[in-house]
Amino acid sequence: MATTDAEIIAGLTEEEKAGALKKVVGSSFLGNFIEWFDYASYSYFATVIAVVFFPEGDKMVATMSTFAVFALSFLVRPIGALFWGNMGDKKGRKWTLSVSILLMSGATFLIGCLPGYSVIGIGAPALLLVLRMCQSFSASGEYAGASTFIAEYAPKDHRGFYCSMVPASTATGLLVGSLFATGMYAIWGADSWFVTTIGWRIPFWLAGPLGYVTHYIRTHLNDSPVYLAMMEAVENAGGDVAEKHPIRALFRDHLKVTLIAFGTAVLNAIGFYAVLTFMPNYLEAVLGYDPSSAGTITTITLVAYIFMIFLSGKISDKVGRKKMLIIAASGFIILTYPMFMLMGTMSFGLILLAELIMNALLTINDGTLASYLTETFPTEVRFSGFAFTFNLANAIFGGSCSFICLALVNATGNQMAPAFYVMAIAAVALVCMILSKEYTGKDLTEI
């Protein structure tokens, strides 16, 4: 008789379990890195992509069209979340993450191979949209799946710290993407032949080999101990699977929790994209700030984010997720408007200060959210609940953030309009956070 994953894990020494946790964290970090390296490349090369895939004309309109494609691709994220969440709860975390990474990295690689508008006309933006939707569909399970996988392996008293590896990987992906764009702009210029023809494609091509390496690592891991324990308990009770219809069970038995989790996740959606991807475009397109300086500020902010996110996760293990999330939401409500005013001074030092302050608030939220969402749902619907609420929030508020913020400025003529938008979303999140429950330090099998 073949040895099961549960039996393999039960027979591991403490040292071997620690090694397995490191592999889980490493593969989760790399998979999420690929996803956000792609998003970073798309955002930071947005003005170049606008030239390549859209007809010549108003630069602002072309840039908005580029972000419109970005926003539209996010509309499939809830659908993808339902699919991958369902598979993750039925077939296991390992299987789902191993398959999704191949689809995600493959679609990203093909984006780098697309011909531009000058070659195939309207077919260029159409194919760009199709591939971005494919990438978004397959990526919709990555953040939730990676967080769930890590949380179910990690010690309960250090769950926040280990789960903070996932948002850290997103920032690392954005940082490398920012360095790519900043370096190319500094060496060749944003309008050079190399950047507009080959340069912007390189980060998308890199997703191919990186995705295969991640897939290989994941196929050689055991599924999470918490998930396997649940499956074993169900089999011992005479069942086939833990839950035949995880999505149905999620809405039938956990609707209130799902709504609260969604409301809590919206601050991450709007805050992450506003602070880390929209700001460089806001400085350039709205304030007319130097692109090179804007890129330098973004790079510094991302480095700070990576260091602060681990601290936030560690603190959340001590003080609790709920307190951390409430502090973050309150901070965004109080400080967003003053920080946008500082950016309007056009001073490098003051802009950097403003972004670092907003970045600190964001890390308090992001370093806590992954562990909070894994603790919110029971094992049989954990992947589904996390994936659906997180991706629905990002579909509605995250992917559209840059487009809506630029549209608000364009429609009102008020450079401060994005600040009011962020503050309103933070207020909604604050109410949901107050209504949420605290599960910090509890065994996931008890939830």
C-alpha positions, 0 to 999 in steps of 0.5 A: 500500500502506498504511503499517504502524505499524512503518514509522511508528515506524521513521520517527519522529525522536527528538523524535517518539518522546519525544512518543509516549512522553508520550502513551502515559504520559498515556493509561495514567495517565488510564485507570488513574486512572479505575479506581482513582478508582472503587475509591476512591469505593466504598471511601471511600463504603462506609458510605454505599453500605451505607445506600443498597443494603442494608436497615436494621440493624447498621451493621457488617453492612451495611458488611461486605456492601458490602465483600463485593460489592467482594470478589465482583466481584474473582473475575472479575478472573482471567477478565478477565485471561485474556481481555484478556491473550490479546487484548493478545498477539494483537491488540496493546496499543493495541487491547485498551486502547482497547476495555477502557476503554470497557467499564470506564468505562461500567459505572462510570458506570451504578453511579452511576445505580442506584436504592437498596434503598428503591426496588427492594429486593433488586434494588439490591445485585444490580445493584450486584454485576453492574455491579461484576463488569462493571467488574472484568472490563474493568478487569482488563487496565488495570493490566497493559496500561498497564504493558506499553504503557509498558515497551515504549516506555520506554528500558531504563535508565529503565523503572522510573521510567516504569512507576512512573507506573502505580501513581502513577495508582492513588494519584492516583485514590485521592487524588481519591476521598478528597478527594471523600469527605472534602470531602462529609463535612466540608461536608454530613455522612456521613448528610446527604440530599445525600451519601446521595442524589446526592453519592456518585454524582458520582465514578461519573458522571465516569467516563463522559466521562473514559473517552471521552477516554482511548479517543480518545487511545489510538485515535490511538497506534501500538502499542508498538515491541517488540510491532511488532518481534516481529510483524514478525519473525514475519511475515518468518518466514512466521507469521501471529501471534506466538502463536496461543494466548498463555495456553496458551503461558504455562502450557506454557512459563512455569509456574514463572515464572508461579507466582513472579510470582503469589507476588511480586504478592500483597504488592502486593495485600494491602499496597495495599488494607490501607494505602490503602483498608482503614485509613480503615475500620479507624480508623472501624469498629474503633477508633472514630476520627473519620471526618474525621481518618481521611480527613485522614490518608489524604489525607496518606498518598496525597500522600506515596505519589505523591511516593515512588513515582517515587523508588522507580521511579528507585532500582529502575533503579539497584539492581535490582527484586529487591533493592527487592522483598525490602526491602519484604517484609522491612519489612512482616514486621518493622514491621506489628505495631508500626505497628498498635500505634501506630494503637491509641494514637488519637493523630493524630500517631502514627497518621499516622506509622504509616501513613507508615511502612507507606506507604513500604514499600508504595511500595518494592514498588509502584514496582518491581512494574510494571517487574518483571512486564513484565521477567519475561515474554517479549513473546509472553506479556507481557500475559497473564503480567502480567495473569493473575498480578497479577489473580489475586493481587488477586482472592484477596487484594486485593479481599477484604482489607477484608472479611477484615480486618474479619471477623478482628477481628469473629471474634477480638475482636482489633484486631491481627488484620489485622496478622498477616494482612498479615505472613503474606502478606508472608512468602509474597511474600518467598520468591517474591522470593528465587526470582525472577530479575533483568532490570533494564536488559535490553532486553525483546526479550532476555527 
